[in-house]
Amino acid sequence: MSIRLTTLSLTLAVAACTPTVSPSAETSPTVTKSAIDTAYWTEQPYCSGRYQLRLPSKRRHGSTHLDYNGWSVMVMFNDWKRNVRTINETKQNGRDGTDIVVDTRTLIPDRAMMQVTRSDFDWDGRYIKKRGMPYEADLYFKLDNDDAYIVRSYFRIPSDHGKAPANWKIQEKEAINTMEKKFRQEILSGLKTRQEFEVPNKHGICLIGGFIADDGKKPFEVHSTVEFAKQHDMSLEIIHGDVLETGAPTLIDRKVNLGKGAMVKALTRTIRQGKRTINGMSGEEKLVKWGGNKYMFFWERDGGDPRIMMQFGAEKKDGTKRSEAEVLAIWDTVLPTLKPVKQ
């Protein structure tokens, strides 16, 4: 199944006016279930980051980048085999473009590799004298699919008064061993494969086809998008780790910036907004309609993490053909299934 990330062009900004719609009660609103097939919309579990929902089973989902515990991770969809070929070719050639391949290691057979390169600079160069010889250490790993996860890290070996240290190669090997140890301890040790509808009942991070077990406290940031088969006018997005700064306006105190022009503003209205608690998680929601038949719904946990967004017709010129009752029923059926991975 191919995976694609879509990014909505809608942003939130500080509101300068008082909301025109009174906040809803903190309890969940009444759902008009007759408007939709609730069994379809809550068919199977979906696990993303530290949270889970119930969603339709036929779906495409993913993200192109995530940050975990200080590591920056790039996701390349269906690209594991090509990356492995490239690693082996550069290992054989001894070069990766203009960089020199220093070391290539298999950390987990058929699942994780590490390659270290350094810039092809002379030790007596002004840049190297001042800052040291730069190296790049890349960890490549895969989960229960053909996606390639790439973690890039960097280190330097200082010069000895503008020259190569006498024990340069010893320092180089020690630095590479240290990087391997960090990759193993901080990423690979907690890494497990995971089936599509499996939700581990433990602290950790759900990835596509995998899971990183941890103590539940390590920082994690990702923007994931979910699209559904035969539902071409809508999508759901989950933003993890976007914590609000102290004193920053909450969801209710921000307005949805849908674009410029008096016509857009004239056709925009807030359907519902206010406090809303989901499975013990206090937060706020804001549901907006504009452009005739386009909808953007938000729920944000207190503090900003996570934030859930669902759009209907936002990326289509004529909006969605669904009724307002239907889009509200979908939102009010799916959102209450949100809860942490660890129960």
C-alpha positions as CSV (number, residue, x, y, z in Angstrom):
1,M,0.0,0.0,0.0
2,S,1.5,3.3,-1.0
3,I,1.7,6.1,1.5
4,R,1.4,9.7,0.9
5,L,1.5,12.8,3.1
6,T,-0.8,15.7,2.3
7,T,-0.3,19.0,4.1
8,L,-3.3,21.3,4.5
9,S,-2.7,24.9,3.8
10,L,-4.8,26.1,6.7
11,T,-3.2,27.6,9.7
12,L,-4.2,29.0,13.1
13,A,-3.6,32.6,14.1
14,V,-4.4,34.7,17.2
15,A,-8.0,35.9,17.2
16,A,-8.6,39.6,17.6
17,C,-12.3,39.3,18.2
18,T,-14.7,37.6,20.6
19,P,-16.0,34.2,19.4
20,T,-19.5,34.5,17.9
21,V,-20.6,31.0,19.0
22,S,-21.0,30.1,22.6
23,P,-18.8,27.3,23.9
24,S,-20.3,23.9,23.9
25,A,-20.6,21.8,27.1
26,E,-17.6,19.9,28.2
27,T,-19.4,16.6,27.7
28,S,-19.6,15.1,24.2
29,P,-22.3,16.5,22.0
30,T,-25.2,14.3,20.8
31,V,-24.2,12.3,17.7
32,T,-26.8,11.9,14.9
33,K,-25.7,8.4,14.2
34,S,-28.4,7.8,11.6
35,A,-26.4,10.1,9.2
36,I,-23.5,7.7,8.9
37,D,-22.4,4.1,9.2
38,T,-20.7,4.3,12.6
39,A,-19.4,0.7,12.3
40,Y,-17.5,1.7,9.1
41,W,-16.0,4.8,10.6
42,T,-14.7,2.9,13.7
43,E,-13.8,-0.3,12.0
44,Q,-10.2,-0.9,13.1
45,P,-7.6,0.6,15.5
46,Y,-5.2,3.2,14.2
47,C,-2.0,3.9,16.2
48,S,0.1,7.0,15.7
49,G,2.8,8.2,18.0
50,R,1.5,7.9,21.6
51,Y,-2.2,7.9,20.7
52,Q,-4.8,5.7,19.0
53,L,-8.1,6.1,17.3
54,R,-10.6,3.8,15.6
55,L,-10.8,4.5,11.8
56,P,-11.9,2.8,8.6
57,S,-9.6,-0.2,7.8
58,K,-8.9,0.8,4.2
59,R,-6.6,3.8,4.6
60,R,-3.3,5.4,3.6
61,H,-1.3,7.1,6.2
62,G,2.2,8.4,6.8
63,S,4.6,11.2,7.5
64,T,7.9,12.2,5.8
65,H,9.8,13.3,8.9
66,L,9.7,12.9,12.7
67,D,11.8,13.9,15.7
68,Y,12.3,11.5,18.5
69,N,14.3,12.1,21.7
70,G,16.7,14.5,19.9
71,W,17.0,12.4,16.8
72,S,15.8,13.6,13.4
73,V,14.3,10.8,11.4
74,M,13.5,10.9,7.7
75,V,11.0,8.5,6.2
76,M,11.3,7.3,2.6
77,F,8.3,5.3,1.5
78,N,8.9,2.0,-0.3
79,D,12.6,2.8,-0.6
80,W,14.4,0.3,1.6
81,K,15.8,-1.8,-1.2
82,R,17.1,1.1,-3.1
83,N,18.8,2.5,0.0
84,V,20.5,-0.8,0.6
85,R,21.8,-0.9,-2.9
86,T,23.2,2.6,-2.6
87,I,24.9,1.8,0.7
88,N,26.5,-1.3,-0.8
89,E,27.6,0.6,-3.9
90,T,29.2,3.4,-2.0
91,K,30.9,0.9,0.3
92,Q,32.4,-0.8,-2.7
93,N,33.4,2.4,-4.4
94,G,34.8,4.0,-1.2
95,R,33.0,7.2,-1.9
96,D,29.5,8.7,-1.5
97,G,29.6,11.6,-4.0
98,T,32.4,13.9,-2.8
99,D,32.5,12.2,0.7
100,I,34.8,9.3,1.7
101,V,33.1,6.2,3.0
102,V,34.8,5.4,6.3
103,D,32.8,2.5,7.6
104,T,29.7,0.4,6.8
105,R,28.2,-1.9,9.4
106,T,25.2,-4.3,9.5
107,L,23.5,-3.8,12.9
108,I,20.5,-6.1,12.4
109,P,20.6,-8.5,9.4
110,D,18.2,-7.3,6.7
111,R,16.8,-4.6,8.9
112,A,19.3,-2.1,10.1
113,M,22.6,-0.7,8.7
114,M,25.0,2.1,9.6
115,Q,27.3,4.0,7.3
116,V,29.8,6.7,8.2
117,T,31.4,9.2,5.8
118,R,33.7,12.1,6.1
119,S,34.2,15.2,4.0
120,D,37.2,15.0,1.6
121,F,39.1,17.9,3.3
122,D,42.8,18.3,4.1
123,W,43.7,18.7,7.8
124,D,45.7,21.9,7.1
125,G,42.6,23.7,5.8
126,R,41.4,26.8,7.7
127,Y,38.0,25.3,8.3
128,I,39.4,22.0,9.6
129,K,42.0,23.7,11.8
130,K,39.3,25.6,13.6
131,R,36.4,23.2,13.8
132,G,37.9,19.7,13.2
133,M,37.2,17.0,10.6
134,P,33.5,16.5,10.1
135,Y,31.8,13.1,9.9
136,E,28.3,12.0,9.1
137,A,26.9,8.8,10.7
138,D,23.7,7.5,9.2
139,L,21.5,4.8,10.6
140,Y,19.1,3.0,8.2
141,F,16.4,0.7,9.4
142,K,13.1,-0.8,8.2
143,L,10.0,-2.2,9.9
144,D,7.2,-4.4,8.7
145,N,7.2,-2.8,5.2
146,D,9.6,-1.6,2.6
147,D,9.9,2.0,4.0
148,A,13.4,3.3,4.9
149,Y,13.9,5.2,8.1
150,I,17.1,7.3,8.1
151,V,18.6,8.8,11.2
152,R,21.4,11.3,10.5
153,S,24.0,12.3,13.1
154,Y,27.3,14.2,13.0
155,F,30.6,14.3,14.9
156,R,34.0,15.9,14.6
157,I,37.6,15.0,15.4
158,P,39.6,18.0,16.4
159,S,42.9,18.8,14.6
160,D,46.2,18.8,16.4
161,H,47.5,22.3,15.8
162,G,46.2,22.3,12.3
163,K,47.4,18.8,11.5
164,A,46.0,15.2,11.7
165,P,46.2,13.9,15.2
166,A,48.8,11.1,15.7
167,N,46.0,8.8,16.9
168,W,43.5,10.0,14.3
169,K,42.3,6.5,13.2
170,I,42.0,5.4,16.8
171,Q,39.8,8.4,17.6
172,E,37.8,7.8,14.4
173,K,37.1,4.1,15.4
174,E,36.2,5.1,18.9
175,A,33.8,7.8,17.7
176,I,32.1,5.3,15.3
177,N,31.8,2.7,18.0
178,T,30.2,5.4,20.2
179,M,27.7,6.3,17.5
180,E,26.8,2.6,17.0
181,K,26.2,2.2,20.7
182,K,24.0,5.2,20.8
183,F,22.0,4.0,17.8
184,R,21.5,0.6,19.4
185,Q,20.6,1.9,22.9
186,E,18.4,4.8,22.0
187,I,16.6,3.6,18.9
188,L,17.1,-0.1,18.0
189,S,16.8,-1.6,21.5
190,G,13.2,-0.6,21.8
191,L,12.3,-1.1,18.1
192,K,9.7,-3.8,17.3
193,T,7.6,-4.6,14.2
194,R,3.9,-4.0,14.5
195,Q,0.9,-5.2,12.4
196,E,-1.4,-2.6,10.9
197,F,-4.2,-2.9,13.4
198,E,-2.1,-3.8,16.4
199,V,-1.9,-1.3,19.3
200,P,0.7,-2.3,22.0
201,N,-0.6,-1.6,25.5
202,K,2.7,-0.1,26.7
203,H,4.5,3.2,26.6
204,G,6.1,4.0,23.3
205,I,5.8,5.4,19.8
206,C,3.7,3.9,17.1
207,L,5.4,4.1,13.6
208,I,4.1,2.7,10.4
209,G,4.6,-1.1,10.8
210,G,6.6,-0.6,14.0
211,F,6.8,0.6,17.6
212,I,9.6,2.1,19.7
213,A,9.1,1.1,23.4
214,D,10.2,3.7,25.9
215,D,9.2,5.3,29.2
216,G,6.5,7.4,27.7
217,K,8.3,10.7,28.5
218,K,10.8,11.1,25.6
219,P,10.0,14.0,23.3
220,F,8.4,13.1,20.0
221,E,7.2,15.3,17.1
222,V,5.4,14.3,13.9
223,H,2.7,15.4,11.6
224,S,0.7,12.4,10.3
225,T,-2.0,12.4,7.6
226,V,-4.6,9.6,7.1
227,E,-6.7,9.3,3.9
228,F,-9.4,6.7,3.3
229,A,-10.4,4.6,0.3
230,K,-13.3,6.1,-1.6
231,Q,-13.4,9.1,0.7
232,H,-11.6,11.5,-1.6
233,D,-13.0,14.7,-0.1
234,M,-11.6,14.4,3.4
235,S,-8.6,13.5,5.5
236,L,-7.6,13.4,9.1
237,E,-4.3,14.8,10.5
238,I,-2.7,14.2,13.9
239,I,0.0,16.6,15.1
240,H,2.2,15.3,18.0
241,G,4.6,17.3,20.1
242,D,3.5,20.8,19.2
243,V,3.3,22.0,22.8
244,L,2.0,25.5,23.4
245,E,4.3,28.0,25.0
246,T,3.4,29.4,28.3
247,G,0.8,32.1,27.8
248,A,0.2,31.2,24.2
249,P,-3.5,31.4,23.1
250,T,-5.4,28.2,23.2
251,L,-7.5,26.8,20.4
252,I,-10.6,28.8,21.3
253,D,-8.6,32.0,21.3
254,R,-7.2,31.5,17.9
255,K,-8.9,31.9,14.6
256,V,-8.7,29.7,11.5
257,N,-6.9,31.6,8.7
258,L,-8.6,30.3,5.6
259,G,-7.2,32.8,3.1
260,K,-7.5,36.4,2.1
261,G,-10.5,38.2,0.7
262,A,-13.8,39.6,1.9
263,M,-15.8,36.8,0.3
264,V,-13.9,34.1,2.3
265,K,-14.5,36.0,5.5
266,A,-18.2,36.6,4.7
267,L,-18.7,32.9,4.0
268,T,-16.9,31.7,7.2
269,R,-18.7,30.7,10.3
270,T,-17.9,28.8,13.5
271,I,-20.3,25.9,13.8
272,R,-19.3,24.9,17.3
273,Q,-16.5,25.6,19.8
274,G,-15.8,25.1,23.4
275,K,-14.3,22.8,26.0
276,R,-14.5,19.1,25.2
277,T,-13.1,16.2,27.2
278,I,-12.2,13.0,25.4
279,N,-11.6,9.9,27.5
280,G,-10.4,11.9,30.5
281,M,-8.3,14.2,28.3
282,S,-9.4,17.8,28.7
283,G,-9.2,20.0,25.7
284,E,-10.9,22.4,23.3
285,E,-12.6,22.0,19.9
286,K,-13.4,24.4,17.1
287,L,-15.5,23.4,14.1
288,V,-15.5,25.9,11.1
289,K,-17.4,26.0,7.8
290,W,-16.5,28.3,4.9
291,G,-16.8,28.7,1.2
292,G,-20.3,27.2,1.0
293,N,-19.5,23.6,1.8
294,K,-15.9,23.3,3.2
295,Y,-15.2,22.2,6.7
296,M,-12.2,22.2,9.1
297,F,-12.6,20.6,12.5
298,F,-10.0,20.9,15.3
299,W,-9.6,19.3,18.7
300,E,-6.6,20.2,20.9
301,R,-5.6,18.7,24.2
302,D,-4.8,21.2,26.9
303,G,-1.2,22.2,26.3
304,G,-1.5,21.6,22.6
305,D,-0.4,18.0,22.3
306,P,-1.9,16.2,20.5
307,R,-3.9,18.2,18.0
308,I,-6.5,16.5,15.7
309,M,-7.7,18.0,12.5
310,M,-10.3,16.7,10.1
311,Q,-11.2,18.4,6.8
312,F,-14.0,17.9,4.3
313,G,-13.8,19.5,0.9
314,A,-11.0,21.9,1.9
315,E,-8.8,20.9,-1.1
316,K,-11.7,20.9,-3.6
317,K,-13.0,23.9,-5.5
318,D,-16.6,23.1,-4.8
319,G,-16.1,21.7,-1.3
320,T,-17.8,18.5,-0.2
321,K,-21.1,17.1,-1.2
322,R,-21.8,15.8,2.3
323,S,-24.3,17.5,4.5
324,E,-23.4,19.3,7.6
325,A,-25.2,16.7,9.6
326,E,-23.0,14.0,8.0
327,V,-19.6,15.6,8.6
328,L,-20.6,16.4,12.2
329,A,-21.6,12.8,12.7
330,I,-18.3,11.5,11.4
331,W,-16.3,13.9,13.6
332,D,-18.5,13.1,16.7
333,T,-18.1,9.3,16.0
334,V,-14.3,9.2,15.4
335,L,-13.0,11.8,17.9
336,P,-14.4,10.0,21.0
337,T,-12.2,7.0,20.1
338,L,-9.0,9.0,20.8
339,K,-7.0,7.7,23.7
340,P,-3.4,7.1,24.7
341,V,-1.6,4.0,23.5
342,K,-0.8,3.0,27.1
343,Q,-4.1,2.4,29.1
